[in-house]
């Protein structure tokens, strides 16, 4: 399939275009929103791949050095997904998250299925018995964009849109040997 940059024809759909400078400011804005609540995570979990850069930016902006990754596949192409999100190896050990404040970060809550799956996994697996009492993970989530149809409402969002989004890290074709 040919690369679709969203702007190659006269009939290209209108898209939300995020450039690098705006991405930087968006991450500062989301981080400020988080900091203003007084809630500071012990650990940031990036949903790979789209959440890697946003999670790193928030990590630096908050001064939180502990960061983990959950590899999830859902989108296979523009507007094409698997039936449900799938965790890919290597798997993060979420059993050690009990009692922690965890910020889960992704680029977009489109259907919201990926974010919902990860939040549920952390809630389910991040439990332990501590002296007979359950100790839960205090998890919140942040995204750059939220779509109106998302099945989850992120705790922190920079912007809502119903458009397809061109991110600066994924709007160019994959580099191949010449």
Secondary structure, DSSP 8 states (H G I E B T S, - for coil): -----S-SSTT---EEE--HHHHHHHHHHHHHHHHHHT---SEEEEEETTHHHHHHHHHHHHT---EEEEEEEEEEETTEEEEEEEEESS---GGGGTT-EEEEEEEEESSSHHHHHHHHHHHHHS-EEETTEEE--EEEEEEEEE-TT-SS--SEEEEE-SSEEE-TTTSS------
